[in-house]
């Protein structure tokens, strides 16, 4: 059971529930590149490059393409979730240049040249990040949809405040909604990571 939870925490909810088949992913990429090439004549696409989870990557995007869709659809990093599309729920939160940002209200072109970390980049050499471990040990998740965003927001919080109080943790996570846990175990998970850090 712990293996399933560990796999879940490192790869994201969407991959565990409905990973796309290789043929579907290929078809999606082909369709996207076809769409982009047709827009290229109109000057509506941009070539962007960034470092994502320590690896250099680049791609062509429309001016209006959101960063969350670039991460999910073009880089296939589906741990970053799309919840509300209005920056209310926080499930799309990533780190950009070390700061938590909501990728559903940010254009992909705005991340050109940035260093981006998603939930898939939190574990190191097969070892869970202390926050991922904390969510597992303190039962800080149920359905798991909000978990990647919670972890990314908490990572920024702990980077700026390594020993937060319970009130500071709750305040730091105000922009992330959870419909399952009641937040108590999420707070305990962040405290676990702070104590380990």
Long-range contacts (C-beta under 8 A, 24 or more apart in sequence): 2-136, 5-136, 6-128, 6-132, 6-136, 8-144, 9-119, 9-123, 9-128, 9-132, 9-135, 9-136, 9-141, 9-147, 9-151, 10-119, 10-120, 10-122, 10-123, 10-128, 10-132, 11-79, 11-119, 11-120, 12-77, 12-78, 12-79, 12-80, 12-81, 12-119, 12-120, 12-148, 13-79, 13-81, 13-143, 13-144, 13-145, 13-147, 13-148, 14-72, 14-78, 14-79, 14-81, 15-78, 15-79, 16-144, 19-78, 20-76, 25-76, 28-73, 29-74, 32-73, 32-74, 33-60, 36-60, 36-61, 36-62, 46-109, 46-112, 48-108, 48-109, 48-111, 48-112, 49-112, 49-113, 50-111, 50-112, 50-113, 50-114, 50-115, 50-116, 51-114, 51-115, 51-116, 52-77, 52-116, 52-117, 52-118, 52-121, 53-77, 53-116, 53-117, 53-118, 53-120, 53-121, 54-121, 61-108, 61-109, 63-107, 63-109, 64-107, 65-107, 65-108, 65-109, 66-103, 66-104, 66-105, 66-106, 66-107, 66-108, 67-94, 67-103, 67-104, 67-106, 67-107, 67-108, 67-110, 67-111, 68-92, 68-103, 68-104, 68-106, 69-108, 70-108, 70-111, 71-103, 71-116, 71-118, 77-118, 77-120, 79-118, 79-119, 79-120, 79-148, 80-118, 80-119, 80-148, 80-149, 81-145, 81-146, 81-148, 81-149, 83-145, 83-146, 83-149, 83-177, 87-175, 88-177, 89-146, 89-149, 89-176, 89-177, 90-146, 90-149, 90-150, 90-153, 90-175, 90-176, 90-177, 91-145, 91-146, 91-148, 91-149, 91-176, 91-177, 92-149, 93-148, 93-149, 93-150, 93-152, 93-153, 93-175, 93-176, 94-118, 94-152, 95-152, 95-155, 95-156, 98-156, 98-159, 99-156, 100-152, 100-153, 100-155, 100-156, 100-157, 102-175, 117-152, 117-155, 118-148, 118-152, 119-147, 119-148, 119-151, 119-152, 122-151, 122-152, 122-155, 129-155, 129-193, 130-192, 130-193, 130-196, 130-197, 131-155, 131-158, 131-189, 131-190, 131-193, 133-192, 133-193, 133-196, 134-188, 134-189, 134-190, 134-191, 134-192, 134-193, 134-196, 135-186, 135-189, 137-189, 137-192, 138-185, 138-188, 138-189, 138-191, 138-192, 139-185, 140-181, 140-185, 140-186, 140-188, 140-189, 141-180, 141-181, 141-186, 142-180, 142-181, 143-179, 143-180, 146-176, 146-177, 146-178, 146-179, 146-180, 149-176, 150-176, 150-178, 150-186, 154-189, 154-190, 154-193, 157-190, 158-190, 158-193, 158-194, 158-197, 162-194, 162-197, 163-194, 164-190, 164-194, 166-191
